[in-house]
Amino acid sequence: MISPARHHDADVLVIGSGAGGATTAALLAEAGRDVLIVEEGPWVEQGSVVPFSLEQMDRQYRSGGVTVALGRPSIAYTEGRCAGGGTEVNSGLYRRPSEETLVRWQRTHRIADFGPEAFFETCEEVEQTLSVSTVPGRHTPASERLRSGAAALGWQHDEIPRWMTYPDGGDADSGRRQSMTRTYLPRATARHARLLCDHRVDRLVWDGPRAFRAELTGPDGGPVTIDFGDVFVCAGAIQTPALLQRSGRRGLVGRSLAVHPTVKLAARFDEPVNVSADVPVHQVKEFSPDLSFGGSASHPGLVALALTDNWAEMRRSVTAWPEIAVYYAAITSEGRGRVTALPGMRDPLVTYRLNRRDRALLGQGLARLALVMLEAGAREVFPSFASAPIVRTRADLAEVTERFAATAASVMTVHLCSTVPMGEDRDVAAADSFGRLHGADNVYVNDASLLPDAPGVNPQASVMAVAIRNARRFLEVAS
């Protein structure tokens, strides 16, 4: 990291240090470019906060993890705001996009040079760098419950790899996270990239089609400027379009937000299953890509949150939190949302609209997930929607389906994509096939904003592979 100053210069400015920004900075710095990385949040050393705790939400999430896309229903979402971005605070779960997804993106957005074979080679490179692997030994009880419930039903399920390293003879409790602050950011700084934390980029200043300066707010609230040759905006699918709009670039920017809407339930078993600082790694893929089931963080505070939709009936169970784990049903949504920067407002207005099919799928997903929990041996299941019944037998599942309404449910997401989609079709794409903003000479986007839609799996493998591909293309063209 470098010391604060009122002005900096850089050959390449990278805004954001998460999955897109850190990978971009590493490749450009290793190619000998003068790189300055700006991160709005602080550097928080791994292990200094308890995962999924209120302290972590306060220090490493935007707005303490409380942000909402307005709609019917509104969708709560979270954004990492720290060095390493979302890779520091999410579960580290890693899935490649399917070949079908890549082919669809290439076709619908006319993305050049986007063959699956080359893409998967880049994924292999990422997987080696992040030590993507499965748990070598015993899984957590909550993960094992999900696996056994799916197996009892004969439904397809598997374990999601994570970016973790494990000691010899290790198990689910002994993994060490290999996020951006452990991998690509050290690679970047080892090759003289500079990192400036606690600085917010307010806008870019243009001269025709070229941006040449960033105006920032420093940690003391004072103004800071950075002059650059090229800029990569990698602030995530909400903040990247908001920054571009504040900088006078609108058009398609921010108009096609895609997410994986998620509903949850809490399942109570007859013995302790809760590992509050970790998440289950098994997923049920029987209904993929439309529906997938997995396990959520089950910190005591999050268990309480999962019970609040029917607090009068469910609150008595919160004291049994060691026996309770939280699980989710996620859908591949056909709805879309918008990100709109408003004059004078620090944060953008975010909206999202689920369509009829999405709302029905969320209800079906919750009922099927409750069935998995019963098969896993749950004594009680508490779905997260207002006036939800407590499920104790299969006969209760019909009541879940009957009472469920998406507008009464606690819908949330941690996967946000597609606000500056890439491609050569300017009717649907805001950036070209390699992330350069249409209509700009030297402004590139390189994060989840570029993905043409939500991929139906954890998206950060897609984000990192796209960012590396685009950074290499930038270097090839520049040479």
Secondary structure by P-SEA (a helix, b strand, c coil): cccccccccccbbbccccaaaaaaaaaaaaaccbbbbbbccccccccccccccaaaaacccccccccccccccbbbbbbbccccccccccccccccccaaaaaaaaaccccccccaaaaaaaaaaaaaaaccccccccccaaaaaaaaaaaaaccbbbbbbccccccccccccccccccccccaaaaaaaabbbbbccccccccccccccccbbbbbccccbbbbbbbcbbbbcccaaaaaaaaaaaccccccccbbbbbbbbbbbbbccccccccccccccccccccccbbbbcccccaaaaaaaaccccccccccccccccbbbbbccccccccbbbbbcccccbbbbbbbbcaaaaaaaaaaaaaaaaaaaaacccbbbcccccccccccccaaaaaaaaccccccccccccccccccccccccccccccccccccccccccccccccccccccccaaaaaaaaaaaaaaaaaaac
